[in-house]
Protein backbone atom coordinates (compact mmCIF):
# COMPACT_ATOMS: atom_id res chain seq x y z
CA UNK A 1 0.00 0.00 0.00
CA UNK A 2 2.84 2.35 0.86
CA UNK A 3 4.45 1.60 -2.50
CA UNK A 4 1.29 2.63 -4.36
CA UNK A 5 0.99 5.87 -2.38
CA UNK A 6 4.66 6.72 -2.99
CA UNK A 7 4.31 5.84 -6.68
CA UNK A 8 1.27 8.09 -7.11
CA UNK A 9 2.95 10.90 -5.17
CA UNK A 10 5.98 10.74 -7.45
CA UNK A 11 3.85 10.53 -10.60
CA UNK A 12 1.66 13.50 -9.66
CA UNK A 13 4.71 15.54 -8.64
CA UNK A 14 6.41 14.80 -11.95
CA UNK A 15 3.28 15.60 -13.92
CA UNK A 16 2.88 18.90 -12.04
CA UNK A 17 6.50 19.81 -12.76
CA UNK A 18 6.12 18.93 -16.44
CA UNK A 19 2.96 21.03 -16.72
CA UNK A 20 4.58 23.89 -14.79
CA UNK A 21 7.61 23.87 -17.10
CA UNK A 22 5.39 23.87 -20.17
CA UNK A 23 3.14 26.64 -18.82
CA UNK A 24 5.77 28.92 -17.33
CA UNK A 25 8.85 28.35 -19.45
CA UNK A 26 7.61 27.37 -22.89
CA UNK A 27 4.45 29.51 -23.15
CA UNK A 28 5.48 32.18 -20.61
CA UNK A 29 2.03 32.03 -19.06
CA UNK A 30 1.13 33.28 -15.59
CA UNK A 31 -1.85 30.97 -15.19
CA UNK A 32 -2.01 28.31 -12.52
CA UNK A 33 -1.55 24.73 -13.63
CA UNK A 34 -4.90 23.00 -14.06
CA UNK A 35 -5.55 20.02 -11.78
CA UNK A 36 -7.28 18.17 -14.61
CA UNK A 37 -4.23 18.65 -16.82
CA UNK A 38 -1.99 17.34 -14.04
CA UNK A 39 -4.23 14.27 -13.74
CA UNK A 40 -4.15 13.65 -17.51
CA UNK A 41 -0.36 13.97 -17.63
CA UNK A 42 -0.08 11.65 -14.60
CA UNK A 43 -2.16 9.00 -16.37
CA UNK A 44 0.05 9.41 -19.43
CA UNK A 45 3.18 8.96 -17.32
CA UNK A 46 1.75 5.80 -15.74
CA UNK A 47 0.93 4.38 -19.17
CA UNK A 48 4.40 5.32 -20.44
CA UNK A 49 6.01 3.71 -17.38
CA UNK A 50 4.39 0.34 -18.06
CA UNK A 51 4.94 0.35 -21.85
CA UNK A 52 7.29 -2.41 -22.99
CA UNK A 53 10.31 -0.99 -24.72
CA UNK A 54 11.63 -2.18 -28.05
CA UNK A 55 14.73 -3.63 -26.38
CA UNK A 56 12.63 -6.66 -25.51
CA UNK A 57 10.91 -6.85 -28.89
CA UNK A 58 13.78 -6.35 -31.32
CA UNK A 59 16.95 -8.42 -31.74
CA UNK A 60 20.34 -6.95 -31.01
CA UNK A 61 22.45 -5.58 -33.83
CA UNK A 62 24.69 -8.65 -33.94
CA UNK A 63 21.80 -11.09 -33.99
CA UNK A 64 20.08 -9.03 -36.69
CA UNK A 65 23.30 -9.04 -38.71
CA UNK A 66 23.42 -12.85 -38.46
CA UNK A 67 19.82 -13.03 -39.64
CA UNK A 68 20.61 -10.81 -42.65
CA UNK A 69 23.57 -13.00 -43.59
CA UNK A 70 21.17 -15.92 -43.94
CA UNK A 71 19.85 -14.28 -47.12
CA UNK A 72 23.20 -14.98 -48.80
CA UNK A 73 22.76 -18.73 -48.39
CA UNK A 74 21.25 -20.74 -51.23
CA UNK A 75 17.67 -21.92 -50.85
CA UNK A 76 17.98 -25.33 -49.24
CA UNK A 77 17.11 -27.17 -46.05
CA UNK A 78 20.09 -25.79 -44.18
CA UNK A 79 19.02 -22.18 -44.75
CA UNK A 80 15.43 -22.79 -43.67
CA UNK A 81 16.51 -24.76 -40.61
CA UNK A 82 18.80 -21.89 -39.56
CA UNK A 83 15.97 -19.40 -39.99
CA UNK A 84 13.54 -21.59 -38.06
CA UNK A 85 16.12 -22.14 -35.30
CA UNK A 86 15.54 -18.52 -34.21
CA UNK A 87 11.99 -19.61 -33.33
CA UNK A 88 13.03 -22.96 -31.80
CA UNK A 89 11.64 -24.88 -34.78
CA UNK A 90 12.96 -27.00 -37.63
CA UNK A 91 11.58 -28.26 -40.92
CA UNK A 92 11.10 -31.72 -39.40
CA UNK A 93 9.04 -30.42 -36.48
CA UNK A 94 6.64 -28.39 -38.66
CA UNK A 95 4.72 -31.46 -39.87
C-alpha positions as CSV (number, residue, x, y, z in Angstrom):
1,X,0.0,0.0,0.0
2,X,2.8,2.3,0.9
3,X,4.5,1.6,-2.5
4,X,1.3,2.6,-4.4
5,X,1.0,5.9,-2.4
6,X,4.7,6.7,-3.0
7,X,4.3,5.8,-6.7
8,X,1.3,8.1,-7.1
9,X,2.9,10.9,-5.2
10,X,6.0,10.7,-7.4
11,X,3.8,10.5,-10.6
12,X,1.7,13.5,-9.7
13,X,4.7,15.5,-8.6
14,X,6.4,14.8,-12.0
15,X,3.3,15.6,-13.9
16,X,2.9,18.9,-12.0
17,X,6.5,19.8,-12.8
18,X,6.1,18.9,-16.4
19,X,3.0,21.0,-16.7
20,X,4.6,23.9,-14.8
21,X,7.6,23.9,-17.1
22,X,5.4,23.9,-20.2
23,X,3.1,26.6,-18.8
24,X,5.8,28.9,-17.3
25,X,8.8,28.4,-19.4
26,X,7.6,27.4,-22.9
27,X,4.5,29.5,-23.1
28,X,5.5,32.2,-20.6
29,X,2.0,32.0,-19.1
30,X,1.1,33.3,-15.6
31,X,-1.9,31.0,-15.2
32,X,-2.0,28.3,-12.5
33,X,-1.5,24.7,-13.6
34,X,-4.9,23.0,-14.1
35,X,-5.5,20.0,-11.8
36,X,-7.3,18.2,-14.6
37,X,-4.2,18.6,-16.8
38,X,-2.0,17.3,-14.0
39,X,-4.2,14.3,-13.7
40,X,-4.2,13.7,-17.5
41,X,-0.4,14.0,-17.6
42,X,-0.1,11.6,-14.6
43,X,-2.2,9.0,-16.4
44,X,0.0,9.4,-19.4
45,X,3.2,9.0,-17.3
46,X,1.8,5.8,-15.7
47,X,0.9,4.4,-19.2
48,X,4.4,5.3,-20.4
49,X,6.0,3.7,-17.4
50,X,4.4,0.3,-18.1
51,X,4.9,0.4,-21.8
52,X,7.3,-2.4,-23.0
53,X,10.3,-1.0,-24.7
54,X,11.6,-2.2,-28.0
55,X,14.7,-3.6,-26.4
56,X,12.6,-6.7,-25.5
57,X,10.9,-6.8,-28.9
58,X,13.8,-6.3,-31.3
59,X,17.0,-8.4,-31.7
60,X,20.3,-6.9,-31.0
61,X,22.5,-5.6,-33.8
62,X,24.7,-8.7,-33.9
63,X,21.8,-11.1,-34.0
64,X,20.1,-9.0,-36.7
65,X,23.3,-9.0,-38.7
66,X,23.4,-12.9,-38.5
67,X,19.8,-13.0,-39.6
68,X,20.6,-10.8,-42.6
69,X,23.6,-13.0,-43.6
70,X,21.2,-15.9,-43.9
71,X,19.8,-14.3,-47.1
72,X,23.2,-15.0,-48.8
73,X,22.8,-18.7,-48.4
74,X,21.2,-20.7,-51.2
75,X,17.7,-21.9,-50.9
76,X,18.0,-25.3,-49.2
77,X,17.1,-27.2,-46.1
78,X,20.1,-25.8,-44.2
79,X,19.0,-22.2,-44.8
80,X,15.4,-22.8,-43.7
81,X,16.5,-24.8,-40.6
82,X,18.8,-21.9,-39.6
83,X,16.0,-19.4,-40.0
84,X,13.5,-21.6,-38.1
85,X,16.1,-22.1,-35.3
86,X,15.5,-18.5,-34.2
87,X,12.0,-19.6,-33.3
88,X,13.0,-23.0,-31.8
89,X,11.6,-24.9,-34.8
90,X,13.0,-27.0,-37.6
91,X,11.6,-28.3,-40.9
92,X,11.1,-31.7,-39.4
93,X,9.0,-30.4,-36.5
94,X,6.6,-28.4,-38.7
95,X,4.7,-31.5,-39.9
